[in-house]
Amino acid sequence: MGLGPVDVIVLLSHPVVGTFAAYVLYRQWTSLRSLKNTSRISEGMTEIKLNHQEQGERIGLLLGVTILLAIIVEGYRGWVLGVPLSGLISLHGWLGILLFCGAMVMRRTGRKIVNGYEEHTSTKQQKNTHSKFGGAMMWLLVMIVFLGFLRLLQVLS
């Protein structure tokens, strides 16, 4: 039994949204990394930080939508395409959920940093945690994208 056009569109919806989410996460990570290498303080730097904060608030929602879409696609594979339950569970999916949890931790530490600025308290520890977690999440993202590519090849074959 071959896949019809609707099947292909449904199956590709998660990889397309997931690719966009990976790009947004990577761009978010690199937005402030470039500032660490410069010693200039300017209005442009303030604007980059504000943009980083705004995007950080939205990333959790984007990752949540991506995971929800993945669950819908896997449900479609199970009910419509008749894939057994064992074929629906993957390391890629579990790592995606872990990435979502990491994004929630990043959001919390980011808010603590902003609150520290507003209260004029030290944010060094929160910045360090936020930065280290961001680096770990990028490694996790690389694994998820790679496993997702392999998973897509498996699903479409």
C-alpha positions in Angstrom: 0.0 0.0 0.0 1.5 3.3 -1.1 1.1 6.7 0.5 -1.4 9.1 -0.9 -0.8 12.9 -1.2 -2.8 13.6 2.0 -0.7 11.0 3.8 2.5 12.6 2.7 1.3 16.1 3.6 0.3 14.9 7.1 3.6 13.0 7.6 5.7 15.9 6.5 3.9 18.5 8.6 5.9 17.7 11.7 9.3 17.7 10.0 8.6 21.1 8.4 7.5 22.7 11.6 10.3 20.9 13.5 12.9 22.3 11.0 11.5 25.8 11.6 11.6 25.3 15.4 15.2 24.0 15.1 16.2 27.1 13.1 14.5 29.4 15.6 16.3 27.7 18.5 19.6 27.9 16.8 19.1 31.6 15.9 18.1 32.3 19.5 21.3 30.6 20.8 23.6 32.5 18.4 21.9 35.8 19.0 23.7 36.5 22.3 26.8 34.3 21.6 28.0 37.0 19.2 27.8 39.6 21.9 30.1 37.7 24.2 32.9 38.2 21.6 32.5 41.9 21.5 33.3 44.5 24.1 31.0 47.2 22.8 28.0 48.5 24.7 25.5 50.2 22.5 21.8 50.6 21.8 22.1 47.8 19.2 23.2 45.4 22.0 20.2 46.4 24.1 17.9 45.8 21.1 19.5 42.3 20.6 18.9 41.4 24.3 15.3 42.6 24.1 14.7 40.5 20.9 16.4 37.5 22.6 14.0 37.9 25.6 10.9 38.2 23.4 11.8 35.2 21.3 12.6 33.2 24.4 9.1 33.7 25.7 7.7 32.3 22.4 10.0 29.3 22.0 8.2 27.2 24.6 4.9 27.7 22.7 6.6 26.8 19.4 8.2 23.6 20.8 4.8 22.7 22.4 3.1 23.1 19.0 5.8 21.0 17.4 5.4 18.2 19.9 1.6 18.3 19.7 1.8 18.1 15.9 4.2 15.1 16.3 1.6 13.4 18.5 -1.1 14.1 16.0 1.0 12.7 13.1 1.9 9.6 15.1 -1.8 9.1 15.9 -2.6 9.4 12.2 0.1 6.8 11.4 -1.4 4.5 14.0 -5.1 4.9 13.2 -5.2 5.6 9.5 -2.0 3.9 8.3 -2.2 1.0 10.7 1.3 1.3 12.2 1.6 -0.8 15.3 2.3 1.0 18.6 5.9 -0.2 18.8 6.5 1.6 15.5 5.3 4.9 16.9 7.6 5.3 19.9 11.1 6.5 19.2 14.2 8.0 20.9 13.7 11.1 18.7 10.3 11.7 20.4 11.6 11.3 23.9 14.5 13.6 23.2 12.0 16.2 21.8 10.1 16.1 25.1 13.4 16.5 27.0 14.2 19.5 24.8 10.8 21.0 25.6 11.5 20.6 29.4 14.9 22.2 28.8 13.3 25.1 27.1 11.0 25.6 30.2 14.1 25.6 32.4 15.7 28.2 30.1 12.6 30.3 30.2 12.7 30.2 34.0 16.3 31.2 34.3 15.9 33.8 31.6 13.1 35.4 33.7 15.3 35.3 36.8 18.0 37.2 34.9 15.5 39.8 33.7 14.1 40.2 37.3 17.7 40.5 38.6 18.3 43.4 36.2 15.1 45.1 37.3 16.0 44.6 41.0 19.6 45.5 40.5 20.9 42.2 41.9 23.6 39.9 40.7 22.6 37.7 37.8 26.0 36.0 37.3 24.9 32.6 38.5 21.7 32.6 36.5 23.5 33.8 33.4 26.1 31.0 33.8 23.3 28.4 34.2 21.3 29.8 31.3 24.4 29.8 29.1 25.5 26.2 30.0 21.9 24.9 29.6 21.8 26.7 26.2 24.9 24.9 25.0 23.6 21.5 26.2 20.3 22.2 24.5 22.1 22.8 21.2 23.8 19.4 21.4 20.4 17.9 22.2 18.9 19.7 19.2 21.6 18.3 16.9 20.8 14.8 18.1 17.1 15.4 17.7 17.5 16.8 14.1 19.7 13.9 13.1 17.4 11.2 14.6 14.4 13.0 13.1 16.0 12.8 9.6 16.6 9.1 10.1 13.0 8.7 11.4 11.6 10.5 8.4 13.5 8.2 6.1 12.1 5.2 8.1 8.5 6.5 8.0 8.5 7.4 4.3 10.0 4.0 3.2 
